[in-house]
């Protein structure tokens, strides 16, 4: 069984070598997978860092390529085209795979022979520390994802996150890969939801999407990801992605999404009051602002 791990990178030279080293040290051995780094127009020294890393880690199958069209969807599709594996795993350039990551991916495929798409747990690695205003609900903006304590099927429209998801290559190609109208980050603008749409397409074909917490990565969350500007970009990007996705289905679907977002905004106010009553008022405003920013993106405001 062969697995292709695709890491798309954009100006993360300071993290890419750690991400690759985690793969190099997998308990499965290097023969169990190939790794493909797709440089998506980085303006830092990502290429040089990769070259130096590869010189000191010569074993295994590691490939470096570029994609000049800006956006993670473009980069991931490019990586998928050259992937040789039957399965494609997408990781972020600041995601650190646990040492048994590949072994657990392979085990999941063996345990679920009819699975065509699944994902795993993502644990934030805060640098230098988790801020006091961070709550469970807001932490999803920095990649926190822990769906269930045991392996199970996703329910109620839930799906894997982009920084830790695995799909069968044939199915991925059959549904056309990632929708480039949902490119992810383009400059300072984010239009997210590409992973959500991908798995919704897979589910529409009648397939079950699985979650396995043993397939785990740590997601680096540095200080610049803890600013209000960054949080706004991510939250509004979620809304923009949903605007694009739902309007492509129908106007009614889009209007229903607006109603859903208004309901979630109301719920966030209730949660904010609850945090204040519980003595953690610092968590109140960020969760409300998350929903306001997402609604702004949905309304293209």
C-alpha positions as CSV (number, residue, x, y, z in Angstrom):
1,X,0.0,0.0,0.0
2,X,1.4,3.4,-0.9
3,X,0.5,6.7,0.6
4,X,1.3,10.1,-0.9
5,X,1.6,12.9,1.6
6,X,1.2,16.4,0.2
7,X,2.4,19.5,2.0
8,X,1.6,22.8,0.4
9,X,3.7,25.6,1.7
10,X,3.5,29.4,1.5
11,X,6.2,31.4,3.3
12,X,6.7,28.9,6.1
13,X,10.4,28.4,5.8
14,X,10.8,28.4,9.5
15,X,8.5,25.4,9.9
16,X,8.8,23.3,6.8
17,X,11.9,21.4,7.9
18,X,10.3,20.3,11.2
19,X,7.2,19.1,9.3
20,X,9.4,17.0,7.0
21,X,11.5,15.7,9.8
22,X,8.4,14.4,11.6
23,X,7.6,12.4,8.4
24,X,11.2,11.2,8.0
25,X,11.1,9.7,11.5
26,X,7.9,7.7,11.1
27,X,7.7,4.3,12.8
28,X,6.3,2.9,9.5
29,X,9.6,3.4,7.7
30,X,10.2,5.5,4.7
31,X,9.1,2.9,2.2
32,X,5.5,3.2,3.3
33,X,4.9,6.6,1.8
34,X,6.2,9.4,-0.5
35,X,6.1,13.1,0.5
36,X,5.5,16.0,-2.0
37,X,6.2,19.6,-1.1
38,X,4.3,22.1,-3.2
39,X,5.8,25.6,-3.0
40,X,2.9,28.0,-3.6
41,X,4.7,31.2,-4.6
42,X,6.7,31.6,-1.4
43,X,8.8,34.8,-1.2
44,X,10.9,33.6,1.7
45,X,13.7,31.0,1.5
46,X,11.5,27.9,1.5
47,X,13.3,26.5,-1.5
48,X,16.7,26.8,0.1
49,X,15.5,25.4,3.4
50,X,14.0,22.4,1.6
51,X,17.2,21.9,-0.4
52,X,19.4,21.9,2.8
53,X,17.0,19.6,4.6
54,X,17.0,17.1,1.8
55,X,20.8,17.1,1.7
56,X,20.9,16.0,5.3
57,X,17.9,13.6,4.9
58,X,18.7,11.7,1.7
59,X,16.6,8.6,2.1
60,X,13.0,8.0,1.2
61,X,10.9,9.5,-1.5
62,X,10.7,13.3,-1.1
63,X,9.8,15.6,-4.0
64,X,9.8,19.4,-4.3
65,X,7.7,21.2,-6.9
66,X,6.0,24.6,-7.4
67,X,2.6,26.0,-8.2
68,X,2.4,29.6,-9.3
69,X,-1.4,30.0,-9.1
70,X,-2.0,31.3,-5.6
71,X,-4.2,29.3,-3.3
72,X,-4.1,26.0,-1.4
73,X,-6.6,24.4,-3.7
74,X,-4.4,25.0,-6.7
75,X,-1.3,23.7,-4.8
76,X,-3.1,20.6,-3.5
77,X,-4.4,19.7,-6.9
78,X,-0.9,20.1,-8.4
79,X,0.5,17.7,-5.7
80,X,-2.3,15.2,-6.3
81,X,-1.5,15.1,-10.0
82,X,2.0,13.9,-9.5
83,X,1.2,11.7,-6.5
84,X,1.9,8.0,-7.1
85,X,0.0,6.6,-4.2
86,X,-3.4,5.0,-4.1
87,X,-4.2,7.4,-1.2
88,X,-3.5,11.1,-0.8
89,X,-2.9,12.7,2.5
90,X,-3.0,16.5,2.8
91,X,-1.0,18.1,5.7
92,X,-0.2,21.8,6.4
93,X,3.3,23.0,6.3
94,X,3.1,23.8,10.0
95,X,1.6,20.5,11.0
96,X,3.8,18.1,12.9
97,X,2.8,14.5,12.4
98,X,3.0,12.1,15.4
99,X,5.6,9.4,14.9
100,X,2.9,6.7,14.3
101,X,0.9,8.9,11.9
102,X,1.5,6.9,8.7
103,X,1.2,3.6,10.5
104,X,-2.2,4.6,11.9
105,X,-3.4,5.9,8.4
106,X,-2.5,2.5,7.0
107,X,-4.2,0.7,9.8
108,X,-7.4,2.7,9.3
109,X,-7.4,1.8,5.6
110,X,-7.0,-1.9,6.5
111,X,-9.7,-1.7,9.2
112,X,-12.2,0.2,6.9
113,X,-11.8,-1.4,3.5
114,X,-14.7,0.5,2.1
115,X,-13.5,3.9,3.3
116,X,-12.6,6.5,0.6
117,X,-12.1,9.5,2.8
118,X,-11.2,10.2,6.4
119,X,-9.4,12.5,8.7
120,X,-7.9,12.7,12.2
121,X,-7.2,14.8,15.3
122,X,-5.5,18.2,15.2
123,X,-3.9,19.5,18.5
124,X,-2.9,23.2,18.6
125,X,0.7,23.7,19.7
126,X,0.7,27.3,21.0
127,X,3.9,29.3,20.9
128,X,4.7,30.4,23.5
129,X,1.5,29.5,25.3
130,X,-2.3,29.3,25.0
131,X,-3.8,32.8,25.5
132,X,-6.3,33.2,28.4
133,X,-9.0,34.4,25.9
134,X,-8.9,31.2,23.9
135,X,-12.0,29.0,24.2
136,X,-12.8,25.7,22.7
137,X,-15.1,27.3,20.2
138,X,-12.6,29.9,19.0
139,X,-9.8,27.4,18.9
140,X,-11.2,25.9,15.8
141,X,-9.9,29.0,14.0
142,X,-6.3,27.9,14.8
143,X,-6.9,24.3,13.8
144,X,-8.1,22.6,17.0
145,X,-10.1,19.5,16.0
146,X,-11.1,16.6,18.2
147,X,-14.4,15.2,16.9
148,X,-14.6,12.0,19.1
149,X,-12.5,9.9,21.5
150,X,-12.7,6.8,19.3
151,X,-12.7,6.0,15.6
152,X,-16.2,6.6,14.1
153,X,-18.1,7.9,11.1
154,X,-18.7,11.7,10.9
155,X,-22.3,12.6,11.4
156,X,-24.5,15.7,11.1
157,X,-22.6,17.2,8.2
158,X,-19.2,17.1,10.0
159,X,-16.1,16.5,8.0
160,X,-12.2,16.4,8.3
161,X,-10.2,19.6,8.4
162,X,-7.8,20.4,5.6
163,X,-4.6,20.1,7.6
164,X,-5.2,16.4,8.3
165,X,-7.3,14.7,5.7
166,X,-6.9,11.6,3.6
167,X,-8.7,10.6,0.4
168,X,-8.6,7.8,-2.1
169,X,-6.8,9.2,-5.2
170,X,-9.3,7.7,-7.7
171,X,-12.3,9.2,-5.9
172,X,-10.4,12.5,-5.6
173,X,-9.9,12.6,-9.4
174,X,-13.4,11.5,-10.1
175,X,-14.9,14.5,-8.3
176,X,-12.4,16.9,-9.8
177,X,-10.2,17.5,-6.9
178,X,-10.5,20.8,-4.9
179,X,-12.7,23.5,-6.2
180,X,-10.3,26.4,-7.1
181,X,-13.2,28.9,-6.6
182,X,-12.5,28.1,-3.0
183,X,-8.7,28.7,-3.1
184,X,-7.9,29.2,0.5
185,X,-5.5,32.1,1.1
186,X,-4.8,34.5,-1.8
187,X,-2.7,37.4,-0.6
188,X,-4.5,38.9,2.4
189,X,-7.8,37.4,1.4
190,X,-9.1,34.0,2.4
191,X,-11.9,32.1,0.8
192,X,-12.1,28.8,2.7
193,X,-14.3,25.8,2.8
194,X,-12.4,23.8,0.1
195,X,-12.2,20.7,2.3
196,X,-15.8,20.9,3.3
197,X,-17.0,20.9,-0.3
198,X,-14.6,18.1,-1.2
199,X,-16.0,15.8,1.5
200,X,-19.6,16.9,0.8
201,X,-19.1,15.7,-2.8
202,X,-17.7,12.4,-1.6
203,X,-20.6,12.0,0.8
204,X,-23.0,12.8,-2.1
205,X,-21.7,9.7,-3.9
206,X,-23.0,7.6,-1.0
207,X,-19.7,7.1,0.8
208,X,-19.2,7.4,4.6
209,X,-16.5,9.8,5.9
210,X,-14.6,8.6,8.9
211,X,-12.7,10.1,11.8
212,X,-9.8,8.4,13.6
213,X,-8.2,10.3,16.6
214,X,-5.1,8.0,16.4
215,X,-4.3,9.8,13.1
216,X,-3.0,12.9,14.9
217,X,-0.9,16.0,14.1
218,X,0.2,19.0,16.2
219,X,-0.6,22.3,14.5
220,X,1.8,25.1,15.3
221,X,0.1,28.3,16.5
222,X,2.5,31.1,16.7
223,X,1.9,34.7,18.0
224,X,0.9,36.1,14.6
225,X,-2.0,33.6,14.5
226,X,-3.3,35.0,17.7
227,X,-4.0,38.6,16.5
228,X,-7.5,40.0,15.9
229,X,-6.5,40.6,12.2
230,X,-5.6,36.9,11.7
231,X,-8.7,35.7,13.4
232,X,-10.8,38.0,11.3
233,X,-9.2,36.7,8.1
234,X,-9.9,33.1,9.0
235,X,-13.4,33.7,10.3
236,X,-14.5,35.9,7.4
237,X,-12.8,33.4,5.0
238,X,-15.1,30.7,6.3
239,X,-18.1,32.9,5.6
240,X,-16.8,33.8,2.1
241,X,-16.3,30.2,1.3
242,X,-19.8,29.4,2.4
243,X,-21.1,32.3,0.3
244,X,-19.5,30.8,-2.8
245,X,-20.4,27.2,-2.0
246,X,-24.1,27.8,-1.2
247,X,-24.8,30.3,-3.9
248,X,-23.4,27.8,-6.4
249,X,-26.1,25.4,-5.2
250,X,-29.1,27.8,-5.1
251,X,-30.2,31.1,-3.7
252,X,-32.4,29.3,-1.1
253,X,-29.4,27.4,0.1
254,X,-27.5,30.7,0.6
255,X,-30.5,32.3,2.4
256,X,-30.7,29.3,4.7
257,X,-27.0,29.6,5.5
258,X,-27.6,33.3,6.5
259,X,-30.3,32.2,8.9
260,X,-28.0,29.5,10.3
261,X,-25.2,32.1,10.8
262,X,-27.6,34.5,12.6
263,X,-28.7,31.6,14.9
264,X,-25.0,30.8,15.6
265,X,-24.3,34.5,16.4
266,X,-27.2,34.5,18.9
267,X,-25.8,31.3,20.4
268,X,-22.3,32.9,20.7
269,X,-23.8,35.8,22.7
270,X,-25.3,33.3,25.1
271,X,-22.0,31.5,25.4
272,X,-20.2,34.8,25.9
273,X,-22.5,35.6,28.8
274,X,-22.0,32.1,30.2
275,X,-18.2,32.6,30.2
276,X,-18.5,36.0,31.9
277,X,-20.7,34.4,34.7
278,X,-18.2,31.6,35.1
279,X,-15.4,34.1,35.8
280,X,-13.6,33.9,32.4
281,X,-14.8,37.1,30.7
282,X,-11.8,37.3,28.5
283,X,-13.3,34.4,26.5
284,X,-16.6,36.2,25.9
285,X,-15.9,38.8,23.1
286,X,-13.7,36.5,20.9
287,X,-16.4,33.9,20.5
288,X,-18.9,36.6,19.6
289,X,-16.5,38.4,17.2
290,X,-15.8,35.0,15.5
291,X,-19.5,34.8,14.5
292,X,-19.8,38.4,13.5
293,X,-16.7,38.1,11.3
294,X,-18.0,34.9,9.7
295,X,-21.4,36.5,9.0
296,X,-19.5,39.5,7.4
297,X,-17.8,37.1,5.1
298,X,-21.0,35.3,4.3
299,X,-22.7,38.6,3.4
300,X,-19.6,39.8,1.5
301,X,-19.5,42.8,3.8
